[in-house]
C-alpha cells in the first residue's frame, strides 16, 4: 500500500478520535485512542518503536522513540499542544531520515477542527 493511501486511513482514524474526545487532553490519551481506532480498522502499526542514532559508524545516545509507525511506512507524531512549530517539523523530518521512511504525519489534537492540525512531512516521497 502506498504511503498516500495509508495517510488517508490514518487521518480518517484520527478524525474519529477527535470527534469523540475533542481537544484538551494529554498526548498519551490521543495516542492510545488512535492506536485503538487503527486496530479496529485493521490497520497495522507499531507504537513507541525505538530508532538508533548512528554517527560515523557508532550508535550514540539514547534511541529515539517514534509515537507510531503505520504499515511500516508512515511515521505519526501525535501532538496535543497549542501549535506545531518549525522544530516539530524538523524533528519529524530527521526521524524520517534516520528510519528510512518517506512520509510522516504530525497530528495535533488540540485544534478545534482536526484538519487544521494535520501536517504531512515528506522525505523524498515518490507520488
GIJO-V160443 format. One record per residue. N is the residue number from 0. SS is DSSP state (H for helix, E for strand, C for the rest). PHI is phi in degrees with one decimal (none if undefined). PSI is psi in radians with two decimals (999 if undefined). Layout:
n->N ss->SS phi->PHI psi->PSI
n->N ss->SS phi->PHI psi->PSI
This chain:
n->0 ss->C phi->none psi->2.35
n->1 ss->C phi->-71.8 psi->2.63
n->2 ss->H phi->-55.2 psi->-0.65
n->3 ss->H phi->-65.9 psi->-0.66
n->4 ss->H phi->-66.7 psi->-0.77
n->5 ss->H phi->-61.4 psi->-0.76
n->6 ss->H phi->-63.0 psi->-0.65
n->7 ss->H phi->-62.5 psi->-0.70
n->8 ss->H phi->-67.4 psi->-0.69
n->9 ss->H phi->-63.9 psi->-0.80
n->10 ss->H phi->-62.7 psi->-0.70
n->11 ss->H phi->-60.0 psi->-0.75
n->12 ss->H phi->-65.9 psi->-0.71
n->13 ss->H phi->-64.8 psi->-0.68
n->14 ss->H phi->-61.7 psi->-0.72
n->15 ss->H phi->-61.9 psi->-0.77
n->16 ss->H phi->-60.8 psi->-0.79
n->17 ss->H phi->-65.8 psi->-0.65
n->18 ss->H phi->-59.5 psi->-0.70
n->19 ss->H phi->-81.7 psi->-0.77
n->20 ss->H phi->-94.3 psi->-0.51
n->21 ss->C phi->68.9 psi->-3.14
n->22 ss->C phi->-80.0 psi->2.87
n->23 ss->C phi->110.9 psi->-0.06
n->24 ss->C phi->-100.0 psi->3.13
n->25 ss->C phi->-79.1 psi->2.68
n->26 ss->H phi->-53.2 psi->-0.75
n->27 ss->H phi->-60.6 psi->-0.58
n->28 ss->H phi->-67.1 psi->-0.81
n->29 ss->H phi->-65.0 psi->-0.69
n->30 ss->H phi->-61.6 psi->-0.79
n->31 ss->H phi->-65.0 psi->-0.75
n->32 ss->H phi->-65.0 psi->-0.72
n->33 ss->H phi->-64.5 psi->-0.72
n->34 ss->H phi->-60.0 psi->-0.75
n->35 ss->H phi->-64.0 psi->-0.73
n->36 ss->H phi->-64.9 psi->-0.72
n->37 ss->H phi->-61.8 psi->-0.75
n->38 ss->H phi->-58.9 psi->-0.82
n->39 ss->H phi->-60.2 psi->-0.52
n->40 ss->C phi->-91.2 psi->0.04
n->41 ss->C phi->72.7 psi->0.45
n->42 ss->C phi->-96.7 psi->2.24
n->43 ss->C phi->-80.7 psi->2.36
n->44 ss->E phi->-151.6 psi->2.79
n->45 ss->E phi->-121.5 psi->2.56
n->46 ss->E phi->-115.5 psi->2.40
n->47 ss->E phi->54.3 psi->0.73
n->48 ss->E phi->-72.1 psi->2.44
n->49 ss->E phi->-90.8 psi->2.56
n->50 ss->E phi->-130.2 psi->2.14
n->51 ss->E phi->-69.8 psi->2.72
n->52 ss->E phi->-108.2 psi->1.83
n->53 ss->E phi->-85.2 psi->2.57
n->54 ss->E phi->-150.3 psi->1.95
n->55 ss->C phi->46.7 psi->0.88
n->56 ss->C phi->86.6 psi->-0.01
n->57 ss->E phi->-125.4 psi->2.84
n->58 ss->E phi->-97.3 psi->2.20
n->59 ss->E phi->-114.5 psi->2.72
n->60 ss->E phi->60.7 psi->-2.87
n->61 ss->E phi->-87.5 psi->2.46
n->62 ss->E phi->-59.0 psi->2.63
n->63 ss->E phi->-75.3 psi->2.68
n->64 ss->E phi->-119.3 psi->2.09
n->65 ss->E phi->-92.3 psi->2.36
n->66 ss->E phi->-56.1 psi->-1.03
n->67 ss->E phi->-143.7 psi->2.52
n->68 ss->E phi->-121.8 psi->2.11
n->69 ss->E phi->-105.0 psi->2.27
n->70 ss->C phi->52.7 psi->0.49
n->71 ss->C phi->56.0 psi->0.43
n->72 ss->C phi->-133.2 psi->-0.57
n->73 ss->E phi->-119.5 psi->2.20
n->74 ss->E phi->-88.9 psi->2.34
n->75 ss->E phi->-116.5 psi->2.16
n->76 ss->E phi->-106.2 psi->1.89
n->77 ss->E phi->-84.1 psi->2.26
n->78 ss->E phi->-125.7 psi->2.68
n->79 ss->C phi->-145.2 psi->1.33
n->80 ss->C phi->-145.8 psi->2.92
n->81 ss->C phi->-57.4 psi->-0.77
n->82 ss->C phi->-155.7 psi->2.66
n->83 ss->C phi->-86.3 psi->2.43
n->84 ss->C phi->-118.4 psi->3.14
n->85 ss->H phi->-59.9 psi->-0.64
n->86 ss->H phi->-64.5 psi->-0.70
n->87 ss->H phi->-59.4 psi->-0.77
n->88 ss->H phi->-65.8 psi->-0.79
n->89 ss->H phi->-63.5 psi->-0.69
n->90 ss->H phi->-61.3 psi->-0.79
n->91 ss->H phi->-65.8 psi->-0.67
n->92 ss->H phi->-62.2 psi->-0.70
n->93 ss->H phi->-64.0 psi->-0.76
n->94 ss->H phi->-59.0 psi->-0.72
n->95 ss->H phi->-60.5 psi->-0.81
n->96 ss->H phi->-63.4 psi->-0.79
n->97 ss->H phi->-67.6 psi->-0.51
n->98 ss->H phi->-101.1 psi->0.06
n->99 ss->C phi->58.6 psi->0.76
n->100 ss->C phi->-110.6 psi->2.79
n->101 ss->C phi->-106.5 psi->-0.36
n->102 ss->E phi->-139.0 psi->2.39
n->103 ss->E phi->-132.0 psi->2.65
n->104 ss->E phi->-122.5 psi->2.28
n->105 ss->E phi->-99.0 psi->2.16
n->106 ss->E phi->-120.4 psi->1.92
n->107 ss->E phi->-100.7 psi->1.87
n->108 ss->C phi->-77.4 psi->-0.04
n->109 ss->C phi->-87.3 psi->0.18
n->110 ss->C phi->-87.8 psi->2.59
n->111 ss->C phi->-61.4 psi->-0.79
n->112 ss->C phi->-112.7 psi->2.08
n->113 ss->H phi->-59.3 psi->-0.55
n->114 ss->H phi->-56.7 psi->-0.47
n->115 ss->H phi->-76.7 psi->-0.22
n->116 ss->H phi->-106.5 psi->0.16
n->117 ss->E phi->-107.3 psi->2.19
n->118 ss->E phi->-128.9 psi->2.37
n->119 ss->E phi->-94.7 psi->2.30
n->120 ss->E phi->-118.1 psi->2.17
n->121 ss->E phi->-113.4 psi->2.40
n->122 ss->C phi->-125.3 psi->1.50
n->123 ss->C phi->57.8 psi->0.76
n->124 ss->C phi->-81.3 psi->2.22
n->125 ss->C phi->-83.1 psi->2.25
n->126 ss->C phi->-75.2 psi->999
